[in-house]
Amino acid sequence: MFNTALLFFACILAGFALLKLTASGVALLGAGLVSFFEVVAVLVIIIFVFALLYLGFKTLFSKSWR
C-alpha cells in the first residue's frame, strides 16, 4: 500500500510539472497544445489527489495502520 501511495504522489508531482511546463513552454509547444496540456495536468492532479485521499481513508478506517 505504501508503494501505491508513493506512486500516486509521484503522479501528482508529474501533474504539477506538466502544469509548470505549459506555463513556461508556450514557445515550444504552440498555443493550441498549451490549453490541452493544462487540462490534462489539472485532471491528473485531481484524480490522483482523490486516489491518495481514498487510500488514506481506507487505511484509517480499516485500522491496519497500527
Backbone as XML, in Angstrom:
<?xml version="1.0"?>
<chain id="A" units="angstrom">
  <residue number="1" name="MET">
    <atom name="N" x="0.828" y="-1.190" z="0.000"/>
    <atom name="CA" x="0.000" y="0.000" z="0.000"/>
    <atom name="C" x="0.873" y="1.254" z="0.000"/>
  </residue>
  <residue number="2" name="PHE">
    <atom name="N" x="2.016" y="1.201" z="0.695"/>
    <atom name="CA" x="2.893" y="2.368" z="0.759"/>
    <atom name="C" x="3.475" y="2.688" z="-0.608"/>
  </residue>
  <residue number="3" name="ASN">
    <atom name="N" x="3.827" y="1.646" z="-1.380"/>
    <atom name="CA" x="4.357" y="1.868" z="-2.721"/>
    <atom name="C" x="3.322" y="2.502" z="-3.623"/>
  </residue>
  <residue number="4" name="THR">
    <atom name="N" x="2.067" y="2.114" z="-3.470"/>
    <atom name="CA" x="0.999" y="2.701" z="-4.270"/>
    <atom name="C" x="0.828" y="4.176" z="-3.934"/>
  </residue>
  <residue number="5" name="ALA">
    <atom name="N" x="0.900" y="4.506" z="-2.658"/>
    <atom name="CA" x="0.784" y="5.903" z="-2.245"/>
    <atom name="C" x="1.933" y="6.734" z="-2.800"/>
  </residue>
  <residue number="6" name="LEU">
    <atom name="N" x="3.136" y="6.178" z="-2.792"/>
    <atom name="CA" x="4.277" y="6.898" z="-3.370"/>
    <atom name="C" x="4.115" y="7.088" z="-4.874"/>
  </residue>
  <residue number="7" name="LEU">
    <atom name="N" x="3.581" y="6.084" z="-5.544"/>
    <atom name="CA" x="3.346" y="6.200" z="-6.976"/>
    <atom name="C" x="2.316" y="7.282" z="-7.270"/>
  </residue>
  <residue number="8" name="PHE">
    <atom name="N" x="1.238" y="7.320" z="-6.498"/>
    <atom name="CA" x="0.224" y="8.353" z="-6.690"/>
    <atom name="C" x="0.790" y="9.737" z="-6.409"/>
  </residue>
  <residue number="9" name="PHE">
    <atom name="N" x="1.627" y="9.851" z="-5.369"/>
    <atom name="CA" x="2.249" y="11.131" z="-5.060"/>
    <atom name="C" x="3.167" y="11.573" z="-6.197"/>
  </residue>
  <residue number="10" name="ALA">
    <atom name="N" x="3.895" y="10.631" z="-6.783"/>
    <atom name="CA" x="4.752" y="10.956" z="-7.919"/>
    <atom name="C" x="3.924" y="11.417" z="-9.113"/>
  </residue>
  <residue number="11" name="CYS">
    <atom name="N" x="2.754" y="10.829" z="-9.300"/>
    <atom name="CA" x="1.877" y="11.252" z="-10.390"/>
    <atom name="C" x="1.360" y="12.668" z="-10.158"/>
  </residue>
  <residue number="12" name="ILE">
    <atom name="N" x="1.074" y="13.013" z="-8.911"/>
    <atom name="CA" x="0.642" y="14.372" z="-8.595"/>
    <atom name="C" x="1.769" y="15.359" z="-8.905"/>
  </residue>
  <residue number="13" name="LEU">
    <atom name="N" x="2.983" y="15.017" z="-8.521"/>
    <atom name="CA" x="4.126" y="15.882" z="-8.823"/>
    <atom name="C" x="4.344" y="16.009" z="-10.327"/>
  </residue>
  <residue number="14" name="ALA">
    <atom name="N" x="4.125" y="14.924" z="-11.050"/>
    <atom name="CA" x="4.242" y="14.986" z="-12.506"/>
    <atom name="C" x="3.171" y="15.903" z="-13.102"/>
  </residue>
  <residue number="15" name="GLY">
    <atom name="N" x="1.982" y="15.886" z="-12.532"/>
    <atom name="CA" x="0.931" y="16.790" z="-12.990"/>
    <atom name="C" x="1.316" y="18.239" z="-12.767"/>
  </residue>
  <residue number="16" name="PHE">
    <atom name="N" x="1.900" y="18.538" z="-11.600"/>
    <atom name="CA" x="2.346" y="19.907" z="-11.349"/>
    <atom name="C" x="3.497" y="20.291" z="-12.279"/>
  </residue>
  <residue number="17" name="ALA">
    <atom name="N" x="4.378" y="19.354" z="-12.579"/>
    <atom name="CA" x="5.470" y="19.629" z="-13.513"/>
    <atom name="C" x="4.918" y="19.906" z="-14.915"/>
  </residue>
  <residue number="18" name="LEU">
    <atom name="N" x="3.910" y="19.168" z="-15.322"/>
    <atom name="CA" x="3.285" y="19.391" z="-16.618"/>
    <atom name="C" x="2.600" y="20.745" z="-16.653"/>
  </residue>
  <residue number="19" name="LEU">
    <atom name="N" x="1.980" y="21.134" z="-15.545"/>
    <atom name="CA" x="1.352" y="22.449" z="-15.459"/>
    <atom name="C" x="2.402" y="23.548" z="-15.542"/>
  </residue>
  <residue number="20" name="LYS">
    <atom name="N" x="3.535" y="23.356" z="-14.890"/>
    <atom name="CA" x="4.627" y="24.335" z="-14.942"/>
    <atom name="C" x="5.217" y="24.394" z="-16.354"/>
  </residue>
  <residue number="21" name="LEU">
    <atom name="N" x="5.298" y="23.272" z="-17.031"/>
    <atom name="CA" x="5.818" y="23.234" z="-18.394"/>
    <atom name="C" x="4.939" y="24.044" z="-19.328"/>
  </residue>
  <residue number="22" name="THR">
    <atom name="N" x="3.635" y="23.929" z="-19.171"/>
    <atom name="CA" x="2.738" y="24.671" z="-20.059"/>
    <atom name="C" x="2.802" y="26.163" z="-19.781"/>
  </residue>
  <residue number="23" name="ALA">
    <atom name="N" x="3.129" y="26.549" z="-18.542"/>
    <atom name="CA" x="3.237" y="27.967" z="-18.222"/>
    <atom name="C" x="4.508" y="28.570" z="-18.816"/>
  </residue>
  <residue number="24" name="SER">
    <atom name="N" x="5.555" y="27.792" z="-18.911"/>
    <atom name="CA" x="6.823" y="28.334" z="-19.391"/>
    <atom name="C" x="7.160" y="27.923" z="-20.819"/>
  </residue>
  <residue number="25" name="GLY">
    <atom name="N" x="6.493" y="26.920" z="-21.339"/>
    <atom name="CA" x="6.867" y="26.399" z="-22.646"/>
    <atom name="C" x="5.930" y="26.774" z="-23.776"/>
  </residue>
  <residue number="26" name="VAL">
    <atom name="N" x="5.402" y="27.987" z="-23.757"/>
    <atom name="CA" x="4.458" y="28.403" z="-24.793"/>
    <atom name="C" x="5.131" y="28.449" z="-26.154"/>
  </residue>
  <residue number="27" name="ALA">
    <atom name="N" x="6.374" y="28.885" z="-26.202"/>
    <atom name="CA" x="7.075" y="28.990" z="-27.479"/>
    <atom name="C" x="7.396" y="27.618" z="-28.059"/>
  </residue>
  <residue number="28" name="LEU">
    <atom name="N" x="7.629" y="26.644" z="-27.190"/>
    <atom name="CA" x="7.980" y="25.305" z="-27.665"/>
    <atom name="C" x="6.761" y="24.498" z="-28.095"/>
  </residue>
  <residue number="29" name="LEU">
    <atom name="N" x="5.662" y="24.646" z="-27.390"/>
    <atom name="CA" x="4.507" y="23.792" z="-27.630"/>
    <atom name="C" x="3.512" y="24.362" z="-28.627"/>
  </residue>
  <residue number="30" name="GLY">
    <atom name="N" x="3.412" y="25.644" z="-28.697"/>
    <atom name="CA" x="2.391" y="26.254" z="-29.531"/>
    <atom name="C" x="1.153" y="26.546" z="-28.710"/>
  </residue>
  <residue number="31" name="ALA">
    <atom name="N" x="0.371" y="27.482" z="-29.149"/>
    <atom name="CA" x="-0.776" y="27.953" z="-28.354"/>
    <atom name="C" x="-1.870" y="26.895" z="-28.234"/>
  </residue>
  <residue number="32" name="GLY">
    <atom name="N" x="-2.063" y="26.084" z="-29.258"/>
    <atom name="CA" x="-3.132" y="25.097" z="-29.228"/>
    <atom name="C" x="-2.881" y="23.970" z="-28.251"/>
  </residue>
  <residue number="33" name="LEU">
    <atom name="N" x="-1.639" y="23.537" z="-28.148"/>
    <atom name="CA" x="-1.311" y="22.428" z="-27.262"/>
    <atom name="C" x="-1.215" y="22.845" z="-25.800"/>
  </residue>
  <residue number="34" name="VAL">
    <atom name="N" x="-0.977" y="24.108" z="-25.548"/>
    <atom name="CA" x="-0.834" y="24.566" z="-24.171"/>
    <atom name="C" x="-2.122" y="24.356" z="-23.394"/>
  </residue>
  <residue number="35" name="SER">
    <atom name="N" x="-3.244" y="24.722" z="-23.966"/>
    <atom name="CA" x="-4.510" y="24.553" z="-23.250"/>
    <atom name="C" x="-4.832" y="23.073" z="-23.047"/>
  </residue>
  <residue number="36" name="PHE">
    <atom name="N" x="-4.489" y="22.233" z="-24.012"/>
    <atom name="CA" x="-4.709" y="20.795" z="-23.877"/>
    <atom name="C" x="-3.884" y="20.234" z="-22.719"/>
  </residue>
  <residue number="37" name="PHE">
    <atom name="N" x="-2.598" y="20.605" z="-22.650"/>
    <atom name="CA" x="-1.737" y="20.114" z="-21.583"/>
    <atom name="C" x="-2.151" y="20.657" z="-20.223"/>
  </residue>
  <residue number="38" name="GLU">
    <atom name="N" x="-2.674" y="21.870" z="-20.173"/>
    <atom name="CA" x="-3.163" y="22.414" z="-18.903"/>
    <atom name="C" x="-4.348" y="21.606" z="-18.393"/>
  </residue>
  <residue number="39" name="VAL">
    <atom name="N" x="-5.266" y="21.246" z="-19.281"/>
    <atom name="CA" x="-6.431" y="20.446" z="-18.884"/>
    <atom name="C" x="-5.990" y="19.068" z="-18.419"/>
  </residue>
  <residue number="40" name="VAL">
    <atom name="N" x="-5.076" y="18.452" z="-19.149"/>
    <atom name="CA" x="-4.572" y="17.132" z="-18.763"/>
    <atom name="C" x="-3.862" y="17.201" z="-17.415"/>
  </residue>
  <residue number="41" name="ALA">
    <atom name="N" x="-3.056" y="18.225" z="-17.201"/>
    <atom name="CA" x="-2.327" y="18.357" z="-15.936"/>
    <atom name="C" x="-3.280" y="18.520" z="-14.764"/>
  </residue>
  <residue number="42" name="VAL">
    <atom name="N" x="-4.301" y="19.344" z="-14.915"/>
    <atom name="CA" x="-5.261" y="19.552" z="-13.836"/>
    <atom name="C" x="-6.043" y="18.273" z="-13.560"/>
  </residue>
  <residue number="43" name="LEU">
    <atom name="N" x="-6.426" y="17.553" z="-14.599"/>
    <atom name="CA" x="-7.138" y="16.287" z="-14.401"/>
    <atom name="C" x="-6.268" y="15.255" z="-13.688"/>
  </residue>
  <residue number="44" name="VAL">
    <atom name="N" x="-5.006" y="15.171" z="-14.063"/>
    <atom name="CA" x="-4.086" y="14.230" z="-13.407"/>
    <atom name="C" x="-3.953" y="14.566" z="-11.928"/>
  </residue>
  <residue number="45" name="ILE">
    <atom name="N" x="-3.792" y="15.838" z="-11.625"/>
    <atom name="CA" x="-3.648" y="16.253" z="-10.226"/>
    <atom name="C" x="-4.901" y="15.903" z="-9.441"/>
  </residue>
  <residue number="46" name="ILE">
    <atom name="N" x="-6.072" y="16.227" z="-9.968"/>
    <atom name="CA" x="-7.328" y="15.970" z="-9.260"/>
    <atom name="C" x="-7.562" y="14.476" z="-9.056"/>
  </residue>
  <residue number="47" name="ILE">
    <atom name="N" x="-7.351" y="13.683" z="-10.088"/>
    <atom name="CA" x="-7.599" y="12.240" z="-9.996"/>
    <atom name="C" x="-6.703" y="11.595" z="-8.949"/>
  </residue>
  <residue number="48" name="PHE">
    <atom name="N" x="-5.416" y="11.919" z="-8.967"/>
    <atom name="CA" x="-4.501" y="11.251" z="-8.057"/>
    <atom name="C" x="-4.574" y="11.803" z="-6.636"/>
  </residue>
  <residue number="49" name="VAL">
    <atom name="N" x="-5.002" y="13.049" z="-6.467"/>
    <atom name="CA" x="-5.254" y="13.542" z="-5.114"/>
    <atom name="C" x="-6.412" y="12.772" z="-4.486"/>
  </residue>
  <residue number="50" name="PHE">
    <atom name="N" x="-7.483" y="12.567" z="-5.253"/>
    <atom name="CA" x="-8.602" y="11.799" z="-4.725"/>
    <atom name="C" x="-8.216" y="10.340" z="-4.487"/>
  </residue>
  <residue number="51" name="ALA">
    <atom name="N" x="-7.342" y="9.783" z="-5.317"/>
    <atom name="CA" x="-6.883" y="8.409" z="-5.096"/>
    <atom name="C" x="-6.076" y="8.313" z="-3.805"/>
  </residue>
  <residue number="52" name="LEU">
    <atom name="N" x="-5.220" y="9.297" z="-3.541"/>
    <atom name="CA" x="-4.465" y="9.300" z="-2.293"/>
    <atom name="C" x="-5.377" y="9.472" z="-1.088"/>
  </residue>
  <residue number="53" name="LEU">
    <atom name="N" x="-6.369" y="10.338" z="-1.210"/>
    <atom name="CA" x="-7.328" y="10.502" z="-0.117"/>
    <atom name="C" x="-8.093" y="9.210" z="0.135"/>
  </residue>
  <residue number="54" name="TYR">
    <atom name="N" x="-8.473" y="8.514" z="-0.920"/>
    <atom name="CA" x="-9.171" y="7.238" z="-0.772"/>
    <atom name="C" x="-8.306" y="6.223" z="-0.035"/>
  </residue>
  <residue number="55" name="LEU">
    <atom name="N" x="-7.038" y="6.113" z="-0.452"/>
    <atom name="CA" x="-6.138" y="5.175" z="0.227"/>
    <atom name="C" x="-5.939" y="5.557" z="1.691"/>
  </residue>
  <residue number="56" name="GLY">
    <atom name="N" x="-5.832" y="6.833" z="1.955"/>
    <atom name="CA" x="-5.652" y="7.281" z="3.331"/>
    <atom name="C" x="-6.853" y="6.973" z="4.206"/>
  </residue>
  <residue number="57" name="PHE">
    <atom name="N" x="-8.064" y="7.255" z="3.700"/>
    <atom name="CA" x="-9.264" y="6.971" z="4.482"/>
    <atom name="C" x="-9.488" y="5.475" z="4.646"/>
  </residue>
  <residue number="58" name="LYS">
    <atom name="N" x="-9.181" y="4.717" z="3.602"/>
    <atom name="CA" x="-9.330" y="3.264" z="3.689"/>
    <atom name="C" x="-8.390" y="2.693" z="4.743"/>
  </residue>
  <residue number="59" name="THR">
    <atom name="N" x="-7.167" y="3.181" z="4.781"/>
    <atom name="CA" x="-6.213" y="2.727" z="5.782"/>
    <atom name="C" x="-6.634" y="3.172" z="7.172"/>
  </residue>
  <residue number="60" name="LEU">
    <atom name="N" x="-7.114" y="4.388" z="7.290"/>
    <atom name="CA" x="-7.515" y="4.916" z="8.590"/>
    <atom name="C" x="-8.679" y="4.132" z="9.173"/>
  </residue>
  <residue number="61" name="PHE">
    <atom name="N" x="-9.677" y="3.836" z="8.364"/>
    <atom name="CA" x="-10.864" y="3.171" z="8.877"/>
    <atom name="C" x="-10.719" y="1.657" z="8.977"/>
  </residue>
  <residue number="62" name="SER">
    <atom name="N" x="-9.740" y="1.070" z="8.311"/>
    <atom name="CA" x="-9.514" y="-0.373" z="8.455"/>
    <atom name="C" x="-8.604" y="-0.669" z="9.642"/>
  </residue>
  <residue number="63" name="LYS">
    <atom name="N" x="-8.023" y="0.347" z="10.225"/>
    <atom name="CA" x="-7.151" y="0.245" z="11.387"/>
    <atom name="C" x="-5.933" y="-0.649" z="11.136"/>
  </residue>
  <residue number="64" name="SER">
    <atom name="N" x="-5.504" y="-0.716" z="9.876"/>
    <atom name="CA" x="-4.308" y="-1.502" z="9.580"/>
    <atom name="C" x="-3.042" y="-0.665" z="9.713"/>
  </residue>
  <residue number="65" name="TRP">
    <atom name="N" x="-3.153" y="0.573" z="10.113"/>
    <atom name="CA" x="-2.004" y="1.442" z="10.235"/>
    <atom name="C" x="-1.356" y="1.330" z="11.610"/>
  </residue>
  <residue number="66" name="ARG">
    <atom name="N" x="-1.951" y="0.588" z="12.514"/>
    <atom name="CA" x="-1.403" y="0.447" z="13.867"/>
    <atom name="C" x="-0.315" y="-0.566" z="13.923"/>
  </residue>
</chain>
